[in-house]
Amino acid sequence: MSKLLKNSIRFILFILVQVFVLFQMKPLHQFIVPYLYFLYILWLPFNTPRLGLTLIGFLFGLSLDYFTKTPGLHAAPCTLIAYLRPF
């Protein structure tokens, strides 16, 4: 299986798990909600160029924003994590 196909499947699986499983759970505490979606960005290959990584992070966050109806709430941290990851 190619790396592109594996990462595309992982992209879809992380979004589906986050939206349909973790967002449907009752919060663990008043302020604690499990967010595992940032692990997708951290598990991308290290040789991914920074611009591509930042765009992937933005698209990943934007897709989560689409499902949760929160404009920019997930896109901003995903973009920041993707940009800062190579450091």
C-alpha positions in Angstrom: 0.0 0.0 0.0 1.4 3.4 -0.9 2.1 6.1 1.7 -0.4 8.4 0.0 -3.2 5.8 0.2 -2.3 4.9 3.8 -2.3 8.5 4.9 -5.6 9.2 3.1 -7.3 6.3 4.8 -5.9 7.4 8.1 -7.2 11.0 7.4 -10.7 9.7 6.9 -10.6 7.3 9.8 -9.4 9.9 12.3 -12.2 12.3 11.2 -14.8 9.6 11.4 -13.7 8.4 14.9 -13.4 12.0 16.2 -16.8 13.1 14.8 -19.0 10.0 15.3 -17.4 8.5 18.5 -15.5 11.0 20.5 -17.7 14.0 19.9 -20.8 11.9 20.9 -19.3 10.9 24.2 -20.4 12.7 27.4 -17.5 14.9 28.6 -15.2 13.3 31.0 -15.4 16.3 33.2 -17.0 19.7 32.9 -14.0 21.0 30.8 -12.4 17.8 29.5 -13.3 16.5 26.0 -11.1 13.9 24.3 -9.5 15.3 21.2 -7.3 12.8 19.4 -7.4 14.4 15.9 -4.1 16.2 16.3 -2.3 12.8 16.3 -2.9 12.5 12.6 -0.8 15.5 12.0 1.9 14.3 14.3 2.0 10.9 12.7 2.6 12.2 9.1 6.0 11.3 7.6 8.8 13.6 8.7 9.9 14.2 5.1 6.6 16.0 4.3 7.3 19.6 3.1 6.3 22.3 5.5 3.8 23.9 3.1 2.1 20.6 2.4 2.0 19.8 6.1 0.4 23.1 6.9 -2.2 22.7 4.1 -3.0 19.2 5.3 -3.4 20.4 8.8 -5.7 23.2 7.7 -7.8 20.9 5.6 -8.0 18.4 8.4 -9.2 21.1 10.8 -11.6 22.6 8.3 -13.2 19.2 7.8 -13.7 18.8 11.5 -15.1 22.3 11.6 -17.6 21.3 8.9 -18.9 18.4 10.9 -19.0 20.3 14.2 -20.3 23.6 12.8 -17.6 25.6 14.6 -15.9 27.9 12.0 -12.2 27.9 12.6 -12.1 26.3 16.0 -10.3 23.2 14.8 -8.7 24.7 11.7 -6.5 27.2 13.6 -4.9 24.7 16.1 -4.4 22.0 13.4 -2.6 24.6 11.2 -0.5 25.7 14.1 0.4 22.2 15.1 1.3 21.3 11.5 3.4 24.4 11.1 5.3 23.9 14.4 5.8 20.2 14.1 9.1 20.2 12.1 10.8 22.3 14.9 
